Amino acid sequence: MINLSSDKDAVLREAFRVLKPGGRFAVSDVVTRGDIVPEVRKSLLLWVGCVAGSLEENDYRTKLAAAGFEQIDLEPTRVYNVDDAREFLAGQNIDVDAIAPQVDGKIMSAFVRAMKPRSN
């Protein structure tokens, strides 16, 4: 779960380094779409629960490309809706009614895949 790392760039660079040319990178991770409100990102319990540390999908692609990967693909396996948001925000001292609609459809589980070029 790369989203739990405090230095995602280093994790992706290391994954790239250890793969042989043509090697495949594949993880299941929590990814976001668009901006997530700061109140959600700041919650320690949500960090442990894999939401607060998740990368926005375009940032994930950018970081993978910066590490040297090609053929980058993010395949959503579950997109969380407003009811899911209410469930994981409950009891966090957060105004659930105000925040839940702002995260509706913005948090997803996804397969993240990429390939190290054969020429490296």
MODELLER restraints for C-alpha pairs under 7 A, 6 or more apart:
rsr = mdl.restraints
at = mdl.atoms
rsr.add(forms.Gaussian(group=physical.xy_distance, feature=features.Distance(at['CA:1:A'], at['CA:29:A']), mean=5.54, stdev=0.5))
rsr.add(forms.Gaussian(group=physical.xy_distance, feature=features.Distance(at['CA:2:A'], at['CA:8:A']), mean=6.38, stdev=0.5))
rsr.add(forms.Gaussian(group=physical.xy_distance, feature=features.Distance(at['CA:2:A'], at['CA:29:A']), mean=6.76, stdev=0.5))
rsr.add(forms.Gaussian(group=physical.xy_distance, feature=features.Distance(at['CA:3:A'], at['CA:29:A']), mean=6.78, stdev=0.5))
rsr.add(forms.Gaussian(group=physical.xy_distance, feature=features.Distance(at['CA:3:A'], at['CA:30:A']), mean=6.64, stdev=0.5))
rsr.add(forms.Gaussian(group=physical.xy_distance, feature=features.Distance(at['CA:3:A'], at['CA:50:A']), mean=6.48, stdev=0.5))
rsr.add(forms.Gaussian(group=physical.xy_distance, feature=features.Distance(at['CA:3:A'], at['CA:53:A']), mean=4.97, stdev=0.5))
rsr.add(forms.Gaussian(group=physical.xy_distance, feature=features.Distance(at['CA:3:A'], at['CA:54:A']), mean=4.53, stdev=0.5))
rsr.add(forms.Gaussian(group=physical.xy_distance, feature=features.Distance(at['CA:3:A'], at['CA:55:A']), mean=6.56, stdev=0.5))
rsr.add(forms.Gaussian(group=physical.xy_distance, feature=features.Distance(at['CA:4:A'], at['CA:50:A']), mean=6.42, stdev=0.5))
rsr.add(forms.Gaussian(group=physical.xy_distance, feature=features.Distance(at['CA:4:A'], at['CA:53:A']), mean=5.75, stdev=0.5))
rsr.add(forms.Gaussian(group=physical.xy_distance, feature=features.Distance(at['CA:9:A'], at['CA:63:A']), mean=6.32, stdev=0.5))
rsr.add(forms.Gaussian(group=physical.xy_distance, feature=features.Distance(at['CA:12:A'], at['CA:64:A']), mean=6.45, stdev=0.5))
rsr.add(forms.Gaussian(group=physical.xy_distance, feature=features.Distance(at['CA:12:A'], at['CA:67:A']), mean=6.09, stdev=0.5))
rsr.add(forms.Gaussian(group=physical.xy_distance, feature=features.Distance(at['CA:13:A'], at['CA:67:A']), mean=4.93, stdev=0.5))
rsr.add(forms.Gaussian(group=physical.xy_distance, feature=features.Distance(at['CA:16:A'], at['CA:67:A']), mean=6.57, stdev=0.5))
rsr.add(forms.Gaussian(group=physical.xy_distance, feature=features.Distance(at['CA:16:A'], at['CA:68:A']), mean=6.92, stdev=0.5))
rsr.add(forms.Gaussian(group=physical.xy_distance, feature=features.Distance(at['CA:16:A'], at['CA:116:A']), mean=6.52, stdev=0.5))
rsr.add(forms.Gaussian(group=physical.xy_distance, feature=features.Distance(at['CA:19:A'], at['CA:116:A']), mean=6.97, stdev=0.5))
rsr.add(forms.Gaussian(group=physical.xy_distance, feature=features.Distance(at['CA:21:A'], at['CA:116:A']), mean=5.60, stdev=0.5))
rsr.add(forms.Gaussian(group=physical.xy_distance, feature=features.Distance(at['CA:21:A'], at['CA:117:A']), mean=5.66, stdev=0.5))
rsr.add(forms.Gaussian(group=physical.xy_distance, feature=features.Distance(at['CA:21:A'], at['CA:118:A']), mean=4.27, stdev=0.5))
rsr.add(forms.Gaussian(group=physical.xy_distance, feature=features.Distance(at['CA:21:A'], at['CA:119:A']), mean=6.39, stdev=0.5))
rsr.add(forms.Gaussian(group=physical.xy_distance, feature=features.Distance(at['CA:21:A'], at['CA:120:A']), mean=5.46, stdev=0.5))
rsr.add(forms.Gaussian(group=physical.xy_distance, feature=features.Distance(at['CA:22:A'], at['CA:115:A']), mean=6.23, stdev=0.5))
rsr.add(forms.Gaussian(group=physical.xy_distance, feature=features.Distance(at['CA:22:A'], at['CA:116:A']), mean=5.14, stdev=0.5))
rsr.add(forms.Gaussian(group=physical.xy_distance, feature=features.Distance(at['CA:22:A'], at['CA:117:A']), mean=5.30, stdev=0.5))
rsr.add(forms.Gaussian(group=physical.xy_distance, feature=features.Distance(at['CA:22:A'], at['CA:118:A']), mean=4.38, stdev=0.5))
rsr.add(forms.Gaussian(group=physical.xy_distance, feature=features.Distance(at['CA:23:A'], at['CA:115:A']), mean=5.81, stdev=0.5))
rsr.add(forms.Gaussian(group=physical.xy_distance, feature=features.Distance(at['CA:23:A'], at['CA:116:A']), mean=5.38, stdev=0.5))
rsr.add(forms.Gaussian(group=physical.xy_distance, feature=features.Distance(at['CA:24:A'], at['CA:114:A']), mean=5.96, stdev=0.5))
rsr.add(forms.Gaussian(group=physical.xy_distance, feature=features.Distance(at['CA:24:A'], at['CA:115:A']), mean=4.52, stdev=0.5))
rsr.add(forms.Gaussian(group=physical.xy_distance, feature=features.Distance(at['CA:24:A'], at['CA:116:A']), mean=6.38, stdev=0.5))
rsr.add(forms.Gaussian(group=physical.xy_distance, feature=features.Distance(at['CA:25:A'], at['CA:113:A']), mean=5.45, stdev=0.5))
rsr.add(forms.Gaussian(group=physical.xy_distance, feature=features.Distance(at['CA:25:A'], at['CA:114:A']), mean=5.07, stdev=0.5))
rsr.add(forms.Gaussian(group=physical.xy_distance, feature=features.Distance(at['CA:25:A'], at['CA:115:A']), mean=5.81, stdev=0.5))
rsr.add(forms.Gaussian(group=physical.xy_distance, feature=features.Distance(at['CA:26:A'], at['CA:111:A']), mean=6.96, stdev=0.5))
rsr.add(forms.Gaussian(group=physical.xy_distance, feature=features.Distance(at['CA:26:A'], at['CA:112:A']), mean=5.57, stdev=0.5))
rsr.add(forms.Gaussian(group=physical.xy_distance, feature=features.Distance(at['CA:26:A'], at['CA:113:A']), mean=4.45, stdev=0.5))
rsr.add(forms.Gaussian(group=physical.xy_distance, feature=features.Distance(at['CA:26:A'], at['CA:114:A']), mean=6.65, stdev=0.5))
rsr.add(forms.Gaussian(group=physical.xy_distance, feature=features.Distance(at['CA:27:A'], at['CA:111:A']), mean=5.80, stdev=0.5))
rsr.add(forms.Gaussian(group=physical.xy_distance, feature=features.Distance(at['CA:27:A'], at['CA:112:A']), mean=5.28, stdev=0.5))
rsr.add(forms.Gaussian(group=physical.xy_distance, feature=features.Distance(at['CA:27:A'], at['CA:113:A']), mean=6.68, stdev=0.5))
rsr.add(forms.Gaussian(group=physical.xy_distance, feature=features.Distance(at['CA:28:A'], at['CA:109:A']), mean=6.99, stdev=0.5))
rsr.add(forms.Gaussian(group=physical.xy_distance, feature=features.Distance(at['CA:28:A'], at['CA:110:A']), mean=5.59, stdev=0.5))
rsr.add(forms.Gaussian(group=physical.xy_distance, feature=features.Distance(at['CA:28:A'], at['CA:111:A']), mean=4.50, stdev=0.5))
rsr.add(forms.Gaussian(group=physical.xy_distance, feature=features.Distance(at['CA:28:A'], at['CA:112:A']), mean=6.04, stdev=0.5))
rsr.add(forms.Gaussian(group=physical.xy_distance, feature=features.Distance(at['CA:29:A'], at['CA:109:A']), mean=5.73, stdev=0.5))
rsr.add(forms.Gaussian(group=physical.xy_distance, feature=features.Distance(at['CA:29:A'], at['CA:110:A']), mean=5.57, stdev=0.5))
rsr.add(forms.Gaussian(group=physical.xy_distance, feature=features.Distance(at['CA:29:A'], at['CA:111:A']), mean=6.52, stdev=0.5))
rsr.add(forms.Gaussian(group=physical.xy_distance, feature=features.Distance(at['CA:30:A'], at['CA:50:A']), mean=6.58, stdev=0.5))
rsr.add(forms.Gaussian(group=physical.xy_distance, feature=features.Distance(at['CA:30:A'], at['CA:51:A']), mean=6.71, stdev=0.5))
rsr.add(forms.Gaussian(group=physical.xy_distance, feature=features.Distance(at['CA:30:A'], at['CA:54:A']), mean=5.66, stdev=0.5))
rsr.add(forms.Gaussian(group=physical.xy_distance, feature=features.Distance(at['CA:30:A'], at['CA:108:A']), mean=5.70, stdev=0.5))
rsr.add(forms.Gaussian(group=physical.xy_distance, feature=features.Distance(at['CA:30:A'], at['CA:109:A']), mean=4.55, stdev=0.5))
rsr.add(forms.Gaussian(group=physical.xy_distance, feature=features.Distance(at['CA:30:A'], at['CA:110:A']), mean=6.23, stdev=0.5))
rsr.add(forms.Gaussian(group=physical.xy_distance, feature=features.Distance(at['CA:31:A'], at['CA:54:A']), mean=5.24, stdev=0.5))
rsr.add(forms.Gaussian(group=physical.xy_distance, feature=features.Distance(at['CA:31:A'], at['CA:55:A']), mean=5.36, stdev=0.5))
rsr.add(forms.Gaussian(group=physical.xy_distance, feature=features.Distance(at['CA:31:A'], at['CA:56:A']), mean=5.74, stdev=0.5))
rsr.add(forms.Gaussian(group=physical.xy_distance, feature=features.Distance(at['CA:31:A'], at['CA:57:A']), mean=5.85, stdev=0.5))
rsr.add(forms.Gaussian(group=physical.xy_distance, feature=features.Distance(at['CA:31:A'], at['CA:107:A']), mean=6.01, stdev=0.5))
rsr.add(forms.Gaussian(group=physical.xy_distance, feature=features.Distance(at['CA:31:A'], at['CA:108:A']), mean=5.37, stdev=0.5))
rsr.add(forms.Gaussian(group=physical.xy_distance, feature=features.Distance(at['CA:31:A'], at['CA:109:A']), mean=6.13, stdev=0.5))
rsr.add(forms.Gaussian(group=physical.xy_distance, feature=features.Distance(at['CA:31:A'], at['CA:110:A']), mean=6.62, stdev=0.5))
rsr.add(forms.Gaussian(group=physical.xy_distance, feature=features.Distance(at['CA:32:A'], at['CA:54:A']), mean=6.39, stdev=0.5))
rsr.add(forms.Gaussian(group=physical.xy_distance, feature=features.Distance(at['CA:32:A'], at['CA:55:A']), mean=5.98, stdev=0.5))
rsr.add(forms.Gaussian(group=physical.xy_distance, feature=features.Distance(at['CA:32:A'], at['CA:56:A']), mean=4.41, stdev=0.5))
rsr.add(forms.Gaussian(group=physical.xy_distance, feature=features.Distance(at['CA:32:A'], at['CA:57:A']), mean=5.81, stdev=0.5))
rsr.add(forms.Gaussian(group=physical.xy_distance, feature=features.Distance(at['CA:32:A'], at['CA:106:A']), mean=5.25, stdev=0.5))
rsr.add(forms.Gaussian(group=physical.xy_distance, feature=features.Distance(at['CA:32:A'], at['CA:107:A']), mean=4.50, stdev=0.5))
rsr.add(forms.Gaussian(group=physical.xy_distance, feature=features.Distance(at['CA:32:A'], at['CA:108:A']), mean=6.06, stdev=0.5))
rsr.add(forms.Gaussian(group=physical.xy_distance, feature=features.Distance(at['CA:33:A'], at['CA:56:A']), mean=5.41, stdev=0.5))
rsr.add(forms.Gaussian(group=physical.xy_distance, feature=features.Distance(at['CA:33:A'], at['CA:57:A']), mean=5.82, stdev=0.5))
rsr.add(forms.Gaussian(group=physical.xy_distance, feature=features.Distance(at['CA:33:A'], at['CA:106:A']), mean=4.58, stdev=0.5))
rsr.add(forms.Gaussian(group=physical.xy_distance, feature=features.Distance(at['CA:33:A'], at['CA:107:A']), mean=6.36, stdev=0.5))
rsr.add(forms.Gaussian(group=physical.xy_distance, feature=features.Distance(at['CA:34:A'], at['CA:56:A']), mean=6.21, stdev=0.5))
rsr.add(forms.Gaussian(group=physical.xy_distance, feature=features.Distance(at['CA:34:A'], at['CA:106:A']), mean=6.56, stdev=0.5))
rsr.add(forms.Gaussian(group=physical.xy_distance, feature=features.Distance(at['CA:36:A'], at['CA:103:A']), mean=6.49, stdev=0.5))
rsr.add(forms.Gaussian(group=physical.xy_distance, feature=features.Distance(at['CA:40:A'], at['CA:46:A']), mean=6.97, stdev=0.5))
rsr.add(forms.Gaussian(group=physical.xy_distance, feature=features.Distance(at['CA:40:A'], at['CA:52:A']), mean=6.18, stdev=0.5))
rsr.add(forms.Gaussian(group=physical.xy_distance, feature=features.Distance(at['CA:41:A'], at['CA:52:A']), mean=4.11, stdev=0.5))
rsr.add(forms.Gaussian(group=physical.xy_distance, feature=features.Distance(at['CA:41:A'], at['CA:53:A']), mean=6.93, stdev=0.5))
rsr.add(forms.Gaussian(group=physical.xy_distance, feature=features.Distance(at['CA:42:A'], at['CA:52:A']), mean=6.74, stdev=0.5))
rsr.add(forms.Gaussian(group=physical.xy_distance, feature=features.Distance(at['CA:43:A'], at['CA:52:A']), mean=6.93, stdev=0.5))
rsr.add(forms.Gaussian(group=physical.xy_distance, feature=features.Distance(at['CA:46:A'], at['CA:52:A']), mean=5.43, stdev=0.5))
rsr.add(forms.Gaussian(group=physical.xy_distance, feature=features.Distance(at['CA:47:A'], at['CA:53:A']), mean=5.61, stdev=0.5))
rsr.add(forms.Gaussian(group=physical.xy_distance, feature=features.Distance(at['CA:61:A'], at['CA:72:A']), mean=6.60, stdev=0.5))
rsr.add(forms.Gaussian(group=physical.xy_distance, feature=features.Distance(at['CA:68:A'], at['CA:116:A']), mean=6.87, stdev=0.5))
rsr.add(forms.Gaussian(group=physical.xy_distance, feature=features.Distance(at['CA:69:A'], at['CA:114:A']), mean=5.91, stdev=0.5))
rsr.add(forms.Gaussian(group=physical.xy_distance, feature=features.Distance(at['CA:69:A'], at['CA:115:A']), mean=5.46, stdev=0.5))
rsr.add(forms.Gaussian(group=physical.xy_distance, feature=features.Distance(at['CA:69:A'], at['CA:116:A']), mean=5.02, stdev=0.5))
rsr.add(forms.Gaussian(group=physical.xy_distance, feature=features.Distance(at['CA:69:A'], at['CA:117:A']), mean=6.83, stdev=0.5))
rsr.add(forms.Gaussian(group=physical.xy_distance, feature=features.Distance(at['CA:70:A'], at['CA:114:A']), mean=5.77, stdev=0.5))
rsr.add(forms.Gaussian(group=physical.xy_distance, feature=features.Distance(at['CA:70:A'], at['CA:115:A']), mean=5.25, stdev=0.5))
rsr.add(forms.Gaussian(group=physical.xy_distance, feature=features.Distance(at['CA:70:A'], at['CA:116:A']), mean=6.22, stdev=0.5))
rsr.add(forms.Gaussian(group=physical.xy_distance, feature=features.Distance(at['CA:70:A'], at['CA:117:A']), mean=6.47, stdev=0.5))
rsr.add(forms.Gaussian(group=physical.xy_distance, feature=features.Distance(at['CA:71:A'], at['CA:114:A']), mean=5.23, stdev=0.5))
rsr.add(forms.Gaussian(group=physical.xy_distance, feature=features.Distance(at['CA:71:A'], at['CA:115:A']), mean=5.82, stdev=0.5))
rsr.add(forms.Gaussian(group=physical.xy_distance, feature=features.Distance(at['CA:72:A'], at['CA:113:A']), mean=5.73, stdev=0.5))
rsr.add(forms.Gaussian(group=physical.xy_distance, feature=features.Distance(at['CA:72:A'], at['CA:114:A']), mean=4.30, stdev=0.5))
rsr.add(forms.Gaussian(group=physical.xy_distance, feature=features.Distance(at['CA:73:A'], at['CA:112:A']), mean=5.90, stdev=0.5))
rsr.add(forms.Gaussian(group=physical.xy_distance, feature=features.Distance(at['CA:73:A'], at['CA:113:A']), mean=5.17, stdev=0.5))
rsr.add(forms.Gaussian(group=physical.xy_distance, feature=features.Distance(at['CA:73:A'], at['CA:114:A']), mean=6.29, stdev=0.5))
rsr.add(forms.Gaussian(group=physical.xy_distance, feature=features.Distance(at['CA:74:A'], at['CA:110:A']), mean=6.17, stdev=0.5))
rsr.add(forms.Gaussian(group=physical.xy_distance, feature=features.Distance(at['CA:74:A'], at['CA:111:A']), mean=5.73, stdev=0.5))
rsr.add(forms.Gaussian(group=physical.xy_distance, feature=features.Distance(at['CA:74:A'], at['CA:112:A']), mean=4.63, stdev=0.5))
rsr.add(forms.Gaussian(group=physical.xy_distance, feature=features.Distance(at['CA:74:A'], at['CA:113:A']), mean=6.42, stdev=0.5))
rsr.add(forms.Gaussian(group=physical.xy_distance, feature=features.Distance(at['CA:75:A'], at['CA:110:A']), mean=5.21, stdev=0.5))
rsr.add(forms.Gaussian(group=physical.xy_distance, feature=features.Distance(at['CA:75:A'], at['CA:111:A']), mean=5.07, stdev=0.5))
rsr.add(forms.Gaussian(group=physical.xy_distance, feature=features.Distance(at['CA:75:A'], at['CA:112:A']), mean=6.49, stdev=0.5))
rsr.add(forms.Gaussian(group=physical.xy_distance, feature=features.Distance(at['CA:76:A'], at['CA:108:A']), mean=6.34, stdev=0.5))
rsr.add(forms.Gaussian(group=physical.xy_distance, feature=features.Distance(at['CA:76:A'], at['CA:109:A']), mean=5.87, stdev=0.5))
rsr.add(forms.Gaussian(group=physical.xy_distance, feature=features.Distance(at['CA:76:A'], at['CA:110:A']), mean=4.13, stdev=0.5))
rsr.add(forms.Gaussian(group=physical.xy_distance, feature=features.Distance(at['CA:76:A'], at['CA:111:A']), mean=6.43, stdev=0.5))
rsr.add(forms.Gaussian(group=physical.xy_distance, feature=features.Distance(at['CA:77:A'], at['CA:109:A']), mean=5.47, stdev=0.5))
rsr.add(forms.Gaussian(group=physical.xy_distance, feature=features.Distance(at['CA:77:A'], at['CA:110:A']), mean=4.99, stdev=0.5))
rsr.add(forms.Gaussian(group=physical.xy_distance, feature=features.Distance(at['CA:77:A'], at['CA:111:A']), mean=6.84, stdev=0.5))
rsr.add(forms.Gaussian(group=physical.xy_distance, feature=features.Distance(at['CA:78:A'], at['CA:108:A']), mean=5.41, stdev=0.5))
rsr.add(forms.Gaussian(group=physical.xy_distance, feature=features.Distance(at['CA:78:A'], at['CA:109:A']), mean=5.15, stdev=0.5))
rsr.add(forms.Gaussian(group=physical.xy_distance, feature=features.Distance(at['CA:78:A'], at['CA:110:A']), mean=6.92, stdev=0.5))
rsr.add(forms.Gaussian(group=physical.xy_distance, feature=features.Distance(at['CA:79:A'], at['CA:105:A']), mean=5.79, stdev=0.5))
rsr.add(forms.Gaussian(group=physical.xy_distance, feature=features.Distance(at['CA:79:A'], at['CA:107:A']), mean=6.03, stdev=0.5))
rsr.add(forms.Gaussian(group=physical.xy_distance, feature=features.Distance(at['CA:79:A'], at['CA:108:A']), mean=4.24, stdev=0.5))
rsr.add(forms.Gaussian(group=physical.xy_distance, feature=features.Distance(at['CA:79:A'], at['CA:109:A']), mean=6.54, stdev=0.5))
rsr.add(forms.Gaussian(group=physical.xy_distance, feature=features.Distance(at['CA:80:A'], at['CA:104:A']), mean=6.68, stdev=0.5))
rsr.add(forms.Gaussian(group=physical.xy_distance, feature=features.Distance(at['CA:80:A'], at['CA:105:A']), mean=5.41, stdev=0.5))
rsr.add(forms.Gaussian(group=physical.xy_distance, feature=features.Distance(at['CA:80:A'], at['CA:107:A']), mean=5.59, stdev=0.5))
rsr.add(forms.Gaussian(group=physical.xy_distance, feature=features.Distance(at['CA:80:A'], at['CA:108:A']), mean=5.72, stdev=0.5))
rsr.add(forms.Gaussian(group=physical.xy_distance, feature=features.Distance(at['CA:81:A'], at['CA:104:A']), mean=4.73, stdev=0.5))
rsr.add(forms.Gaussian(group=physical.xy_distance, feature=features.Distance(at['CA:81:A'], at['CA:105:A']), mean=5.04, stdev=0.5))
rsr.add(forms.Gaussian(group=physical.xy_distance, feature=features.Distance(at['CA:82:A'], at['CA:100:A']), mean=5.57, stdev=0.5))
rsr.add(forms.Gaussian(group=physical.xy_distance, feature=features.Distance(at['CA:82:A'], at['CA:101:A']), mean=5.80, stdev=0.5))
rsr.add(forms.Gaussian(group=physical.xy_distance, feature=features.Distance(at['CA:82:A'], at['CA:103:A']), mean=6.97, stdev=0.5))
rsr.add(forms.Gaussian(group=physical.xy_distance, feature=features.Distance(at['CA:82:A'], at['CA:104:A']), mean=4.44, stdev=0.5))
rsr.add(forms.Gaussian(group=physical.xy_distance, feature=features.Distance(at['CA:85:A'], at['CA:100:A']), mean=5.31, stdev=0.5))
rsr.add(forms.Gaussian(group=physical.xy_distance, feature=features.Distance(at['CA:85:A'], at['CA:103:A']), mean=6.68, stdev=0.5))
rsr.add(forms.Gaussian(group=physical.xy_distance, feature=features.Distance(at['CA:85:A'], at['CA:104:A']), mean=6.62, stdev=0.5))
rsr.add(forms.Gaussian(group=physical.xy_distance, feature=features.Distance(at['CA:86:A'], at['CA:96:A']), mean=6.11, stdev=0.5))
rsr.add(forms.Gaussian(group=physical.xy_distance, feature=features.Distance(at['CA:86:A'], at['CA:100:A']), mean=5.60, stdev=0.5))
rsr.add(forms.Gaussian(group=physical.xy_distance, feature=features.Distance(at['CA:89:A'], at['CA:96:A']), mean=6.13, stdev=0.5))
rsr.add(forms.Gaussian(group=physical.xy_distance, feature=features.Distance(at['CA:90:A'], at['CA:96:A']), mean=6.53, stdev=0.5))
